[in-house]
Amino acid sequence: GAGVSQSPSNKVTEKGKDVELRCDPISGHTALYWYRQRLGQGLEFLIYFQGNSAPDKSGLPSDRFSAERTGESVSTLTIQRTQQEDSAVYLCASSLLDGYEQYFGPGTRLTVT
Amino acid sequence: AQSVTQPDIHITVSEGASLELRCNYSYGATPYLFWYVQSPGQGLQLLLKYFSGDTLVQGIKGFEAEFKRSQSSFNLRKPSVHWSDAAEYFCALGPGGGNKLTFGTGTQLKVEL
């Protein structure tokens, strides 16, 4: 079946602009995660959605970052007033409600100039 | 706070040689441990996972890992490396419940022919 998909694959934006990144999880996966991967570093957790529960936003680095999820499907990560330090690969993952295995998408490479 | 340490940033091995990638963790309870592999331009693929039981776990592509509680380690091994194994490898730690993962900074594996 189809895996996790993300769009766009690459995004170049000017400092100060807003960007929106999209994630389509695997069908039937109720849990969805966003991570950020800066060059040469591991993945940092950003936000976690699980079914209809309130999302865990504890990893969002500032109030410029927000994310939404429509039911158990698509999620969008929005970064407002982008800064150069926001340049990174943003990875989305999904898992079953009671599953521990997270399936990752290919990521969106964001470059802020 | 939980953390994952991968002491080796880069490792180079000859094709056919054995491989061991180190991972140490810090966590106050029984950990859930994972190894992921990331090839250039690709998302993360799960190699193997440890939840409980047998401390030697087998994964895909001929990889195995051993959980050693006394050493807080979960090292990844492969008896004979193939050129296609060249990639970045991430160790990750999860709390019970399968939500957000804490990742190490990764080990870049280069395979010499």
Boltz contact constraints between the chains, C-beta under 6 A:
constraints:
  - contact:
      token1: [A, 41]
      token2: [B, 105]
      max_distance: 6.0
  - contact:
      token1: [A, 42]
      token2: [B, 103]
      max_distance: 6.0
  - contact:
      token1: [A, 42]
      token2: [B, 104]
      max_distance: 6.0
  - contact:
      token1: [A, 42]
      token2: [B, 105]
      max_distance: 6.0
  - contact:
      token1: [A, 42]
      token2: [B, 106]
      max_distance: 6.0
  - contact:
      token1: [A, 43]
      token2: [B, 103]
      max_distance: 6.0
  - contact:
      token1: [A, 45]
      token2: [B, 100]
      max_distance: 6.0
  - contact:
      token1: [A, 48]
      token2: [B, 99]
      max_distance: 6.0
  - contact:
      token1: [A, 48]
      token2: [B, 100]
      max_distance: 6.0
  - contact:
      token1: [A, 100]
      token2: [B, 98]
      max_distance: 6.0
  - contact:
      token1: [A, 101]
      token2: [B, 46]
      max_distance: 6.0
  - contact:
      token1: [A, 104]
      token2: [B, 43]
      max_distance: 6.0
  - contact:
      token1: [A, 104]
      token2: [B, 44]
      max_distance: 6.0
  - contact:
      token1: [A, 105]
      token2: [B, 43]
      max_distance: 6.0
  - contact:
      token1: [A, 106]
      token2: [B, 43]
      max_distance: 6.0
